[in-house]
């Protein structure tokens, strides 16, 4: 059965969608009448969008509060529900990164929140295995779906990270990278490289690539999140490239639309001036200056590696 719009004439209490009005004391009654009469809904649409966004964030905050309480007492009985909640709130935290931050009355949208929620999913899976054993958690469907995101040797193959090697070598003469941090950066770069390879070669569906993208926080070293939160330039530049990959497939995966446009320029502005050339490719992707069907040489050409 088709889903009926709550503002369609058939819906109780809304006799005519053209006569829709807000019960808001800030809205002048005569102005609403003029808008309805003229067939101009731009003001109401904007106001309604703001209100819906505000309400959605209130409910999201409530969901996070309840989720945190459940995390404090994980049991065999509740851990599957906690896992499902973790996945859902993680998806929500990612997809709302496309929303506007211009309204100061709304909470800020921070990719760190998405990254930390993804890390939480990884913790829940580990705890679930401890409680019920690997065989039972596998039978529950956690690992179902293609592509497989459990093969570390494939996910972090250094060959995949070659197009992004400049992210690892940029400014290395002026910045000391500890060996453990270098390995961490390499891991994330290789993971993004797998995603880029699948996009450029077209050997996976967009939904399969979506699975790889949303799993990024849970499949990489959690310390990367700390580096992003600390606004380490190399970590921010790497994250921008992940968002650029989302942009490459957002014409087929609508949940990603707007994320790159919102987040990449913000990262660009947060970077020291000397680091901004590292965002040339993500910025070009965002501006539509690079084809959606990327050639392997595009990154090298733009960064002149």
C-alpha positions as CSV (number, residue, x, y, z in Angstrom):
1,X,0.0,0.0,0.0
2,X,1.5,3.4,-0.9
3,X,2.5,5.7,2.0
4,X,0.1,8.6,2.2
5,X,1.4,12.1,2.7
6,X,0.3,13.6,6.1
7,X,-0.5,16.8,4.2
8,X,-2.6,15.2,1.4
9,X,-6.3,16.0,1.2
10,X,-7.2,12.5,2.3
11,X,-5.4,12.8,5.6
12,X,-7.7,13.7,8.5
13,X,-7.3,17.2,9.7
14,X,-5.6,18.4,6.6
15,X,-8.3,19.2,4.2
16,X,-6.1,20.9,1.6
17,X,-2.3,20.9,1.4
18,X,-2.5,24.4,-0.1
19,X,-4.1,25.7,3.1
20,X,-1.4,24.2,5.4
21,X,-0.4,26.6,8.2
22,X,2.0,26.5,11.2
23,X,0.7,26.9,14.7
24,X,3.5,29.2,15.6
25,X,2.9,32.6,17.3
26,X,5.9,34.0,15.3
27,X,4.0,33.5,12.0
28,X,1.8,36.3,11.1
29,X,-1.7,34.9,10.2
30,X,-2.2,37.4,7.3
31,X,1.2,36.6,5.9
32,X,0.4,32.9,5.9
33,X,-2.9,33.7,4.1
34,X,-1.0,35.8,1.5
35,X,1.5,33.0,0.9
36,X,-1.2,30.3,0.6
37,X,-3.2,32.6,-1.8
38,X,-0.2,33.3,-3.9
39,X,0.8,29.7,-4.1
40,X,4.2,30.6,-2.6
41,X,5.3,28.0,0.0
42,X,8.9,28.9,0.3
43,X,8.6,30.5,3.8
44,X,6.5,27.7,5.2
45,X,8.7,25.0,3.6
46,X,11.8,26.6,5.2
47,X,10.2,27.0,8.6
48,X,8.8,23.5,8.5
49,X,12.1,22.1,7.5
50,X,13.8,23.9,10.4
51,X,11.2,22.6,12.8
52,X,11.5,19.0,11.6
53,X,15.3,19.2,11.8
54,X,15.1,20.5,15.3
55,X,12.7,17.8,16.4
56,X,14.7,15.1,14.8
57,X,17.8,16.1,16.7
58,X,15.9,16.1,20.0
59,X,14.8,12.6,19.4
60,X,18.3,11.6,18.3
61,X,19.7,13.0,21.5
62,X,17.2,11.0,23.5
63,X,18.1,7.9,21.5
64,X,21.8,8.4,22.3
65,X,21.0,8.9,26.0
66,X,19.0,5.6,26.1
67,X,21.8,3.9,24.2
68,X,24.4,5.0,26.6
69,X,22.4,3.6,29.5
70,X,22.0,0.2,27.8
71,X,25.8,0.1,27.1
72,X,26.4,0.3,30.9
73,X,24.7,-3.0,31.4
74,X,25.2,-5.3,28.4
75,X,23.6,-8.7,28.7
76,X,22.9,-11.7,26.4
77,X,19.3,-10.5,26.4
78,X,19.8,-6.9,25.3
79,X,23.0,-6.9,23.4
80,X,21.5,-7.7,20.0
81,X,19.1,-4.8,20.4
82,X,21.9,-2.5,21.5
83,X,23.9,-3.6,18.4
84,X,21.0,-2.7,16.1
85,X,20.6,0.6,17.8
86,X,24.3,1.3,17.5
87,X,24.1,0.7,13.7
88,X,21.1,2.9,13.3
89,X,22.4,5.9,15.3
90,X,25.7,5.6,13.5
91,X,24.0,5.8,10.1
92,X,21.9,8.7,11.3
93,X,25.0,10.6,12.6
94,X,26.7,10.1,9.2
95,X,23.8,11.0,6.9
96,X,22.9,14.2,8.8
97,X,26.4,15.6,8.1
98,X,24.8,17.0,5.0
99,X,22.5,19.3,6.9
100,X,23.1,23.0,7.2
101,X,25.1,24.4,10.2
102,X,24.1,28.0,9.4
103,X,21.4,28.0,12.1
104,X,23.1,28.6,15.4
105,X,20.0,27.5,17.3
106,X,20.7,23.9,16.3
107,X,23.4,21.7,17.7
108,X,26.6,21.5,15.5
109,X,27.1,18.6,13.3
110,X,30.5,17.0,13.9
111,X,31.9,14.0,12.0
112,X,33.7,12.9,15.2
113,X,30.3,11.9,16.5
114,X,29.8,9.6,13.6
115,X,33.3,8.2,14.0
116,X,32.9,7.5,17.7
117,X,29.5,5.9,17.2
118,X,31.1,3.6,14.6
119,X,33.8,2.7,17.1
120,X,31.1,1.9,19.6
121,X,29.6,-0.7,17.2
122,X,33.0,-2.4,17.1
123,X,33.1,-2.5,20.9
124,X,29.6,-4.0,21.0
125,X,30.5,-6.7,18.5
126,X,33.6,-7.7,20.6
127,X,31.5,-7.8,23.8
128,X,28.8,-9.8,22.0
129,X,31.4,-12.4,21.0
130,X,32.5,-12.6,24.6
131,X,29.0,-13.2,25.8
132,X,27.7,-15.7,23.2
133,X,30.7,-16.9,21.2
134,X,31.8,-16.3,17.6
135,X,29.6,-19.0,16.1
136,X,26.4,-17.6,17.5
137,X,27.2,-14.0,16.6
138,X,27.9,-15.1,13.1
139,X,24.6,-17.0,12.9
140,X,22.8,-13.8,14.0
141,X,23.6,-12.1,10.7
142,X,26.1,-9.5,11.8
143,X,28.6,-10.6,9.1
144,X,26.0,-11.1,6.4
145,X,26.2,-9.1,3.2
146,X,28.6,-8.3,0.5
147,X,31.3,-7.3,0.2
148,X,33.0,-9.0,3.2
149,X,34.6,-6.4,5.5
150,X,36.3,-8.9,7.7
151,X,39.3,-9.8,5.5
152,X,42.0,-7.5,6.9
153,X,44.7,-8.6,4.4
154,X,42.4,-7.3,1.6
155,X,41.0,-4.3,3.3
156,X,44.5,-2.9,4.3
157,X,46.5,-4.0,1.3
158,X,49.2,-1.4,0.7
159,X,48.7,-1.7,-3.1
160,X,45.3,-0.1,-2.7
161,X,46.6,3.0,-0.9
162,X,49.1,4.0,-3.7
163,X,46.9,6.7,-5.2
164,X,46.8,8.4,-1.8
165,X,50.4,8.0,-0.8
166,X,50.9,11.8,-0.9
167,X,48.7,12.0,2.3
168,X,51.4,10.0,4.1
169,X,54.5,11.8,2.7
170,X,53.3,15.4,2.7
171,X,55.3,17.6,5.1
172,X,57.1,14.6,6.5
173,X,60.3,16.7,6.5
174,X,58.7,19.2,8.9
175,X,56.6,16.9,11.0
176,X,57.7,13.9,13.0
177,X,55.4,10.9,12.5
178,X,55.9,8.2,15.1
179,X,56.1,4.7,13.7
180,X,52.8,3.6,15.3
181,X,51.0,6.7,13.9
182,X,52.5,6.0,10.5
183,X,51.0,2.5,10.5
184,X,47.7,3.9,11.6
185,X,47.6,6.4,8.8
186,X,48.7,3.8,6.3
187,X,45.9,1.5,7.4
188,X,43.2,4.2,6.9
189,X,44.7,5.3,3.6
190,X,44.7,1.7,2.4
191,X,41.1,1.2,3.4
192,X,40.1,4.3,1.5
193,X,42.2,3.0,-1.4
194,X,40.0,-0.1,-1.6
195,X,36.9,2.0,-1.8
196,X,38.4,4.2,-4.5
197,X,39.5,1.2,-6.4
198,X,36.0,-0.3,-6.4
199,X,34.6,3.0,-7.6
200,X,37.1,3.6,-10.3
201,X,37.0,0.0,-11.6
202,X,33.2,-0.3,-11.2
203,X,33.6,-3.9,-9.9
204,X,31.1,-3.4,-7.1
205,X,27.6,-2.0,-6.8
206,X,27.2,1.4,-5.2
207,X,25.4,-0.2,-2.2
208,X,28.4,-2.5,-1.7
209,X,30.7,0.5,-1.7
210,X,28.3,2.2,0.7
211,X,28.8,-0.8,3.1
212,X,32.5,-0.2,3.0
213,X,32.2,3.5,3.6
214,X,29.8,3.4,6.6
215,X,32.0,0.6,8.2
216,X,35.1,2.7,8.1
217,X,35.1,3.8,11.8
218,X,34.5,0.3,13.1
219,X,37.2,-1.4,10.9
220,X,40.1,1.0,11.5
221,X,42.2,1.9,14.5
222,X,40.1,3.9,17.0
223,X,43.1,6.2,17.6
224,X,42.4,7.7,14.2
225,X,39.2,9.3,15.7
226,X,41.3,10.9,18.5
227,X,43.6,12.4,15.8
228,X,40.6,13.8,13.9
229,X,39.1,15.2,17.1
230,X,42.5,16.8,17.9
231,X,42.4,18.3,14.4
232,X,45.7,16.7,13.4
233,X,46.1,18.0,9.8
234,X,47.0,14.6,8.3
235,X,44.0,13.0,9.9
236,X,41.7,15.7,8.7
237,X,43.1,15.5,5.1
238,X,42.5,11.8,5.1
239,X,39.0,12.1,6.3
240,X,38.3,14.7,3.6
241,X,39.3,12.0,1.0
242,X,36.8,9.6,2.5
243,X,34.0,12.2,2.1
244,X,35.2,12.7,-1.5
245,X,34.6,9.1,-2.2
246,X,31.1,9.5,-0.9
247,X,30.5,12.3,-3.3
248,X,31.6,10.0,-6.2
249,X,28.7,7.7,-5.7
250,X,26.1,10.1,-4.2
251,X,24.2,10.1,-7.6
252,X,23.3,6.5,-6.8
253,X,23.3,6.6,-3.0
254,X,21.2,9.6,-2.0
255,X,22.0,9.3,1.7
256,X,25.5,10.7,0.9
257,X,24.2,13.7,-0.9
258,X,25.4,17.0,0.6
259,X,28.0,15.5,3.0
260,X,31.1,16.3,0.9
261,X,29.7,19.8,0.1
262,X,29.2,20.5,3.8
263,X,32.2,18.8,5.4
264,X,35.1,19.1,2.9
265,X,35.2,23.0,2.7
266,X,34.9,23.0,6.5
267,X,38.0,20.8,6.8
268,X,39.8,22.9,4.2
269,X,39.2,26.0,6.4
270,X,40.4,24.2,9.5
271,X,43.7,23.1,8.0
272,X,46.9,25.2,8.2
273,X,47.5,27.0,5.0
274,X,50.5,24.8,4.2
275,X,48.3,21.7,4.3
276,X,45.5,22.9,2.1
277,X,47.1,21.7,-1.2
278,X,46.4,18.2,0.2
279,X,42.7,18.9,-0.2
280,X,42.9,19.8,-3.9
281,X,41.3,16.5,-5.1
282,X,38.5,16.5,-2.5
283,X,37.7,20.1,-3.2
284,X,37.7,19.4,-7.0
285,X,35.3,16.5,-6.4
286,X,33.0,18.7,-4.4
287,X,33.0,21.4,-7.0
288,X,32.2,18.9,-9.8
289,X,35.5,19.6,-11.5
290,X,36.4,15.9,-11.5
291,X,34.5,13.1,-13.3
292,X,32.3,10.9,-11.3
293,X,34.0,8.0,-13.1
294,X,37.5,8.6,-11.8
295,X,40.6,7.6,-13.6
296,X,43.5,6.3,-11.6
297,X,45.7,9.2,-12.7
298,X,43.3,11.9,-11.5
299,X,44.6,12.1,-7.9
300,X,48.2,12.1,-9.1
301,X,47.5,14.8,-11.7
302,X,45.8,17.1,-9.2
303,X,48.3,16.6,-6.4
304,X,51.3,16.4,-8.7
305,X,52.7,13.6,-6.7
